[in-house]
Amino acid sequence: MPKYILINQTIKSFKKQIRVAADKSISIRSILLASQAVGISKISNLLESEDVLNALNIIRKLGINYKKKKNDYLIEGFGLNGFNIKKKTTINAGNSGTLARLILGLLTKSKFKIKLIGDKSLSNRDFSRVIKPLELFGANIKSKKNSLPIEILGTDFLRPVFYNERIGSAQVKSCIILGALNTPGVTKIKARYSRNHTELMLKFLKYPINVIKKSNHEIISIKGLNQFKSFNYIIPGDISSAAFFIVLTLLSKKSQLIIQDVNINKSRIGIITILNKMGANIKLKNKKIYKGENISDIFVKSVKTIKGINCPSYLNSSAIDEFLVIFLMAAKAKGVSNFKNLSELNKKESPRLDIALNFLRMIGVKVKRKKNDIKIYGNPNLKIKKKIHIKSYLKDHRVFMMSSIAALCFGGSWKIEDKDSVNTSFPSFLKLLKELGGKIN
């Protein structure tokens, strides 16, 4: 079967109600924490994407059994460090930086050496940011060039650490938190603000974790070696998946969309703040709190005028996975949009900042770059009339999805490669686009 799609016409007006894919970040964390709980945990509405299925494969290879029963996954844990690890074990995180970095935090007490590998894209990413704190705990790690493959050998003599996390990376913070679970004493992290799903899940599990919020950072304290019981958890919709349909609706004519039961954690909804500053009127309805997480329906309708934005850089971490579609809004905006300090975009599945600039220029949008800052000169009358070919970019699912939204909104004749990349995070993406009326071959 072909690994690309063809789009030759813009989407027509629609008025629909949909559900997007379950939250990938919470799906992975729920699996990893269930593997450390005592008893059988039930996880419902788990995202069945490649990244999440790789998490299930990894815990099974580490001796944790699970089974699927209807829409539920039942995972049997044996408590902290309850893995049954065999000699010469290799685990594969595929394309997932979240999975790769977090699982390392749970292996600081492993009795045998474990080899962690990933796909080509993940193997090019920087792991020094988690290797350093894990070595401070006392784990033995071998890696060439601070990238995958990584070999980790745990120790029975773990020591608590104080770590200053300066990047604003939830993956780094969560890796340290998970490493602290098996460590005697109190581990402390001074961290820049980033998504906080790990902390919220542990609080829901009544684990002794404390978070003190400061003006531009937080202090997290974790008391190690406390067992916690198995749990039930229903995974909400993913704001990162919803983002593509939010922008599709905003850029389409006379359209309206309700996206049901989406996680609107404050550390994740930078895109809504940014888009509303640009003239959108996105509303959150039917709000509720579920086990510490904020969930609501998202109501969005198309807009006639999009304004340029001087995007505050403090919003970067809460919108880091959504900037590709935010740039599509800026391309169609009236005026110039400024975005600063976007170096983290080039440390994702592909160099997304570089790709975004090439993409915008390809579709006729003026862009200027100074190091990690960019200016996008919007064109409210943007309409593409030529052929566009989006070639493979390390199978980056978000590049594929951004390109699909651009094709349906801006016109032109598009050939977009890496169709299967959506299986990483959002297997039903193309099916949902077609349900809204998108003509995709």
C-alpha positions as CSV (number, residue, x, y, z in Angstrom):
1,M,0.0,0.0,0.0
2,P,1.2,3.5,-0.7
3,K,2.8,5.4,2.3
4,Y,1.5,8.8,1.2
5,I,-1.8,10.6,0.8
6,L,-3.1,13.0,-1.9
7,I,-5.2,16.0,-1.1
8,N,-6.5,18.2,-4.0
9,Q,-9.3,20.3,-2.5
10,T,-10.0,22.2,0.6
11,I,-12.5,21.0,3.2
12,K,-16.1,22.2,3.1
13,S,-18.0,23.8,6.0
14,F,-18.8,21.3,8.8
15,K,-20.6,21.3,12.1
16,K,-19.6,18.2,14.1
17,Q,-18.9,16.7,17.5
18,I,-15.9,14.3,17.8
19,R,-13.6,12.5,20.2
20,V,-9.9,12.6,19.6
21,A,-7.3,10.0,20.5
22,A,-6.6,9.4,24.2
23,D,-3.8,11.3,25.9
24,K,-0.4,9.7,25.0
25,S,1.5,11.2,28.0
26,I,-1.0,9.9,30.5
27,S,-1.3,6.5,28.7
28,I,2.4,5.9,29.0
29,R,2.6,7.1,32.6
30,S,-0.4,5.0,33.7
31,I,1.3,1.9,32.3
32,L,4.6,2.5,34.0
33,L,3.0,3.4,37.4
34,A,0.7,0.3,37.1
35,S,3.9,-1.8,36.7
36,Q,5.1,-0.5,40.1
37,A,1.8,-0.8,42.0
38,V,0.7,-3.7,44.2
39,G,-2.1,-5.6,42.5
40,I,-4.0,-5.5,39.3
41,S,-4.6,-2.0,37.8
42,K,-7.4,-1.3,35.2
43,I,-6.7,1.3,32.6
44,S,-9.6,2.2,30.3
45,N,-9.5,4.1,27.0
46,L,-5.8,3.5,26.7
47,L,-4.3,5.0,23.5
48,E,-3.5,2.1,21.2
49,S,-0.7,3.9,19.3
50,E,2.8,2.5,18.6
51,D,4.4,4.5,21.4
52,V,1.9,3.2,24.0
53,L,2.0,-0.4,22.7
54,N,5.8,-0.2,23.0
55,A,5.3,0.7,26.7
56,L,3.2,-2.4,27.1
57,N,5.8,-4.5,25.3
58,I,8.6,-3.2,27.5
59,I,6.8,-3.9,30.9
60,R,6.0,-7.4,29.6
61,K,9.7,-8.0,28.7
62,L,10.6,-6.8,32.2
63,G,8.3,-9.5,33.8
64,I,5.0,-7.6,34.2
65,N,1.9,-9.3,32.8
66,Y,-1.1,-7.6,31.3
67,K,-4.2,-8.6,29.3
68,K,-6.9,-6.7,27.4
69,K,-10.5,-7.2,28.3
70,K,-12.9,-5.2,26.1
71,N,-11.8,-1.6,26.4
72,D,-9.7,-2.1,29.5
73,Y,-6.1,-3.1,30.0
74,L,-5.4,-5.1,33.2
75,I,-1.8,-4.8,34.4
76,E,-0.5,-6.9,37.4
77,G,2.2,-5.1,39.4
78,F,4.3,-6.5,42.2
79,G,5.3,-3.2,43.9
80,L,8.4,-1.0,43.6
81,N,11.2,-2.7,41.7
82,G,8.8,-5.6,41.0
83,F,10.3,-6.3,37.6
84,N,11.6,-9.8,36.9
85,I,14.5,-9.0,34.8
86,K,16.5,-11.6,32.9
87,K,20.1,-11.4,31.8
88,K,20.9,-9.8,28.4
89,T,17.5,-8.0,28.1
90,T,16.9,-5.5,25.4
91,I,13.9,-3.2,25.4
92,N,12.8,-1.0,22.5
93,A,11.1,2.4,23.0
94,G,10.5,2.8,19.3
95,N,9.9,6.5,18.5
96,S,8.9,7.7,22.0
97,G,11.2,10.0,24.0
98,T,8.8,10.0,26.8
99,L,8.8,6.2,27.2
100,A,12.6,5.9,26.7
101,R,13.5,8.6,29.3
102,L,10.8,7.6,31.9
103,I,11.6,3.8,31.8
104,L,15.2,4.6,32.6
105,G,14.0,6.1,35.9
106,L,12.5,2.8,36.9
107,L,15.6,0.8,36.1
108,T,18.0,2.4,38.7
109,K,17.8,-0.8,40.8
110,S,17.9,-3.4,38.1
111,K,20.1,-6.4,39.0
112,F,21.1,-7.1,35.4
113,K,22.3,-4.9,32.6
114,I,19.5,-3.7,30.4
115,K,19.9,-2.4,26.9
116,L,17.5,0.4,25.7
117,I,17.2,0.9,22.0
118,G,14.9,3.0,19.7
119,D,14.2,3.8,16.1
120,K,16.5,6.1,13.9
121,S,14.8,9.3,15.0
122,L,14.9,8.5,18.8
123,S,18.5,7.3,18.5
124,N,19.5,10.8,17.3
125,R,18.1,12.5,20.3
126,D,19.9,13.8,23.4
127,F,19.8,11.6,26.5
128,S,22.5,13.4,28.5
129,R,19.7,15.3,30.2
130,V,18.6,12.1,32.0
131,I,21.9,10.2,32.1
132,K,23.4,12.9,34.4
133,P,20.7,12.7,37.2
134,L,20.5,8.9,37.0
135,E,24.2,8.6,37.5
136,L,23.9,10.9,40.5
137,F,21.4,8.3,42.0
138,G,24.2,5.7,41.5
139,A,23.0,3.9,38.4
140,N,25.7,2.7,36.0
141,I,25.1,3.9,32.4
142,K,27.0,3.3,29.2
143,S,26.2,5.3,26.1
144,K,28.2,6.6,23.1
145,K,27.6,10.3,22.4
146,N,24.8,10.4,25.1
147,S,22.3,8.8,22.8
148,L,20.7,5.4,22.2
149,P,21.6,2.6,22.5
150,I,22.0,2.9,26.3
151,E,23.0,0.2,28.7
152,I,21.9,0.6,32.4
153,L,22.8,-1.4,35.4
154,G,21.2,-0.6,38.7
155,T,22.5,-0.7,42.2
156,D,21.3,-1.6,45.7
157,F,23.0,1.5,47.0
158,L,20.9,4.3,45.5
159,R,21.2,7.7,47.1
160,P,18.7,10.6,47.1
161,V,19.7,13.6,45.0
162,F,19.0,17.3,44.6
163,Y,18.7,18.2,41.0
164,N,18.3,21.5,39.3
165,E,16.2,20.9,36.1
166,R,16.8,24.0,34.0
167,I,15.3,23.0,30.6
168,G,11.6,22.8,31.5
169,S,11.4,19.2,30.4
170,A,8.6,17.0,31.8
171,Q,10.5,14.0,30.6
172,V,13.6,14.8,32.7
173,K,11.5,15.7,35.7
174,S,9.5,12.6,35.5
175,C,12.6,10.4,35.0
176,I,14.0,11.7,38.2
177,I,10.7,11.3,40.1
178,L,10.5,7.7,39.0
179,G,14.1,7.1,39.9
180,A,13.3,8.5,43.4
181,L,10.6,5.9,44.0
182,N,13.2,3.2,44.5
183,T,15.6,5.4,46.4
184,P,15.7,5.7,50.3
185,G,15.3,9.2,51.7
186,V,14.0,12.4,50.1
187,T,14.9,13.4,46.5
188,K,14.4,17.0,45.6
189,I,14.0,18.7,42.2
190,K,14.1,22.3,41.4
191,A,12.4,22.4,38.1
192,R,11.2,24.9,35.5
193,Y,7.5,24.6,34.9
194,S,6.4,21.8,32.5
195,R,3.5,19.3,32.2
196,N,2.9,17.7,35.6
197,H,1.0,14.4,34.9
198,T,3.5,12.3,36.9
199,E,3.1,14.4,40.0
200,L,-0.7,14.4,39.7
201,M,-0.9,10.7,39.2
202,L,1.3,10.0,42.3
203,K,-0.8,12.4,44.4
204,F,-3.9,10.5,43.3
205,L,-2.2,7.3,44.4
206,K,-1.5,9.0,47.8
207,Y,2.3,8.7,47.3
208,P,4.3,11.1,49.5
209,I,5.2,13.7,46.9
210,N,5.1,17.4,47.7
211,V,5.2,20.3,45.2
212,I,5.9,23.9,46.2
213,K,5.3,26.5,43.5
214,K,7.5,29.5,43.1
215,S,7.3,32.4,40.6
216,N,9.3,30.7,37.8
217,H,10.0,27.2,39.1
218,E,8.8,24.6,41.5
219,I,10.4,22.5,44.2
220,I,9.4,18.8,44.2
221,S,10.1,16.5,47.1
222,I,9.7,12.7,46.8
223,K,10.1,10.3,49.7
224,G,11.3,7.0,48.3
225,L,10.4,3.3,49.1
226,N,6.7,3.8,49.7
227,Q,4.5,1.1,48.1
228,F,1.2,2.1,46.5
229,K,-1.8,0.1,45.6
230,S,-3.2,-0.8,42.1
231,F,-5.7,1.7,40.6
232,N,-8.4,2.3,38.0
233,Y,-7.9,5.1,35.5
234,I,-9.9,6.3,32.5
235,I,-7.6,8.1,30.0
236,P,-9.0,11.4,28.7
237,G,-8.6,12.9,25.2
238,D,-5.2,14.4,24.2
239,I,-4.9,18.2,23.7
240,S,-2.0,17.7,21.3
241,S,-4.3,15.6,19.1
242,A,-7.2,18.0,19.5
243,A,-4.9,20.9,18.4
244,F,-5.0,19.8,14.8
245,F,-8.8,19.8,14.7
246,I,-9.0,23.1,16.5
247,V,-6.8,24.8,13.9
248,L,-8.6,23.0,11.0
249,T,-11.9,24.5,12.3
250,L,-10.4,28.0,12.8
251,L,-9.0,28.1,9.3
252,S,-12.1,26.6,7.6
253,K,-15.1,28.6,6.5
254,K,-18.3,28.7,8.6
255,S,-17.4,25.6,10.6
256,Q,-18.0,24.6,14.2
257,L,-16.6,21.7,16.3
258,I,-17.0,20.3,19.7
259,I,-14.2,18.0,20.9
260,Q,-15.4,15.9,23.9
261,D,-13.6,15.0,27.1
262,V,-10.1,16.5,26.5
263,N,-7.4,16.9,29.1
264,I,-7.0,20.6,29.7
265,N,-4.2,20.4,32.3
266,K,-2.9,24.0,32.8
267,S,0.6,22.8,31.8
268,R,-0.7,21.6,28.4
269,I,-3.1,24.3,27.1
270,G,-0.7,27.0,25.9
271,I,-2.1,26.5,22.4
272,I,-5.6,27.7,23.6
273,T,-4.1,30.8,25.2
274,I,-2.0,31.6,22.1
275,L,-4.9,31.0,19.6
276,N,-7.3,33.1,21.7
277,K,-4.7,35.9,21.7
278,M,-4.7,35.6,17.9
279,G,-8.5,36.2,17.6
280,A,-10.0,32.7,18.2
281,N,-12.8,32.3,20.6
282,I,-12.1,28.8,22.0
283,K,-14.4,27.9,24.9
284,L,-14.1,25.2,27.5
285,K,-17.4,23.6,28.5
286,N,-18.6,20.9,30.9
287,K,-15.4,21.2,33.0
288,K,-14.6,18.5,35.6
289,I,-11.7,17.2,37.7
290,Y,-10.8,13.6,37.3
291,K,-8.2,12.2,39.7
292,G,-6.3,15.5,39.7
293,E,-6.6,16.3,36.0
294,N,-8.8,19.0,34.5
295,I,-11.0,17.7,31.7
296,S,-13.6,19.5,29.5
297,D,-15.3,19.7,26.1
298,I,-13.6,22.2,23.7
299,F,-15.9,24.4,21.6
300,V,-14.4,26.1,18.6
301,K,-15.7,27.8,15.4
302,S,-14.0,29.4,12.4
303,V,-12.8,33.0,12.5
304,K,-12.8,35.6,9.9
305,T,-9.8,37.6,11.1
306,I,-6.6,36.2,12.6
307,K,-4.2,38.6,14.3
308,G,-0.4,38.3,14.5
309,I,1.0,37.6,17.9
310,N,4.1,38.4,20.0
311,C,4.0,35.0,21.6
312,P,5.2,35.2,25.3
313,S,8.1,32.6,25.6
314,Y,6.7,31.5,29.0
315,L,4.0,29.7,27.0
316,N,6.5,27.7,25.1
317,S,6.6,24.6,27.4
318,S,2.8,24.4,27.5
319,A,2.5,24.4,23.7
320,I,5.8,22.8,22.6
321,D,4.1,19.9,20.7
322,E,1.6,22.3,19.0
323,F,3.8,24.9,17.5
324,L,3.6,23.4,14.0
325,V,-0.1,24.1,13.8
326,I,0.2,27.4,15.6
327,F,2.6,28.4,12.8
328,L,-0.2,27.7,10.3
329,M,-2.4,30.2,12.1
330,A,0.4,32.8,11.9
331,A,0.8,32.1,8.2
332,K,-2.8,33.2,7.7
333,A,-2.7,36.1,10.2
334,K,-2.9,39.8,9.6
335,G,0.5,41.2,10.6
336,V,3.8,39.7,11.9
337,S,4.0,37.0,14.5
338,N,7.0,36.7,16.7
339,F,8.1,33.5,18.5
340,K,11.2,33.3,20.7
341,N,13.4,30.6,22.4
342,L,12.2,27.7,20.4
343,S,15.4,25.5,20.6
344,E,13.4,22.6,22.1
345,L,11.5,22.2,18.8
346,N,14.7,20.9,17.2
347,K,15.1,18.3,19.9
348,K,11.8,16.5,19.0
349,E,11.2,13.5,16.7
350,S,12.7,15.7,13.9
351,P,14.3,19.2,13.8
352,R,10.8,20.8,13.8
353,L,11.9,24.4,13.8
354,D,14.1,23.9,10.7
355,I,11.3,21.9,9.0
356,A,8.6,24.5,9.9
357,L,10.7,27.3,8.3
358,N,11.2,25.3,5.1
359,F,7.6,24.4,5.0
360,L,6.3,27.9,5.4
361,R,8.6,29.2,2.7
362,M,7.5,26.3,0.4
363,I,3.9,27.5,0.7
364,G,4.8,31.1,0.0
365,V,5.0,32.6,3.5
366,K,7.8,35.0,4.4
367,V,9.8,33.9,7.4
368,K,12.9,35.4,9.2
369,R,15.0,33.5,11.7
370,K,17.6,34.6,14.2
371,K,19.0,31.6,16.1
372,N,15.9,30.1,17.8
373,D,13.6,33.1,17.3
374,I,11.4,33.5,14.2
375,K,9.2,36.1,12.6
376,I,6.3,34.9,10.4
377,Y,4.8,37.5,8.0
378,G,1.2,36.5,7.8
379,N,-0.9,36.7,4.6
380,P,-4.7,36.7,5.3
381,N,-5.2,36.0,1.6
382,L,-3.0,33.0,1.5
383,K,-4.2,30.5,-1.1
384,I,-2.0,27.8,-2.7
385,K,-2.4,27.0,-6.4
386,K,0.6,24.8,-7.0
387,K,1.7,21.3,-6.4
388,I,3.3,20.6,-2.9
389,H,5.3,17.5,-2.1
390,I,6.0,16.9,1.6
391,K,8.8,14.3,1.7
392,S,9.7,12.0,4.6
393,Y,11.0,13.7,7.7
394,L,12.1,10.9,10.0
395,K,8.5,9.7,10.1
396,D,7.5,12.6,12.3
397,H,3.7,12.2,13.0
398,R,3.2,15.9,13.7
399,V,4.8,17.1,10.5
400,F,2.5,14.7,8.6
401,M,-0.6,16.0,10.5
402,M,0.4,19.7,10.1
403,S,0.8,19.2,6.3
404,S,-2.6,17.5,6.1
405,I,-4.3,20.4,7.9
406,A,-2.5,22.9,5.6
407,A,-3.6,21.1,2.5
408,L,-7.3,21.0,3.6
409,C,-7.2,24.7,4.5
410,F,-5.0,26.5,2.0
411,G,-5.7,24.7,-1.3
412,G,-3.2,23.3,-3.8
413,S,-2.4,19.8,-4.9
414,W,-0.6,17.9,-2.2
415,K,1.3,14.7,-1.9
416,I,2.2,14.0,1.7
417,E,4.5,11.1,2.7
418,D,4.8,9.2,6.0
419,K,1.1,8.3,6.2
420,D,1.8,5.6,8.7
421,S,3.6,8.0,11.1
422,V,0.3,8.9,12.7
423,N,0.3,5.4,14.3
424,T,2.8,6.8,16.7
425,S,0.2,9.0,18.5
426,F,-3.1,9.2,16.6
427,P,-4.0,6.2,14.5
428,S,-7.6,7.5,13.8
429,F,-6.4,10.9,12.5
430,L,-7.2,10.4,8.9
431,K,-10.5,8.6,9.7
432,L,-11.6,11.7,11.7
433,L,-10.6,14.1,8.9
434,K,-12.7,12.1,6.5
435,E,-15.7,12.1,8.9
436,L,-15.5,15.9,8.9
437,G,-15.6,15.9,5.1
438,G,-11.9,15.9,4.1
439,K,-11.3,14.5,0.6
440,I,-8.2,12.3,1.1
441,N,-6.9,9.8,-1.4
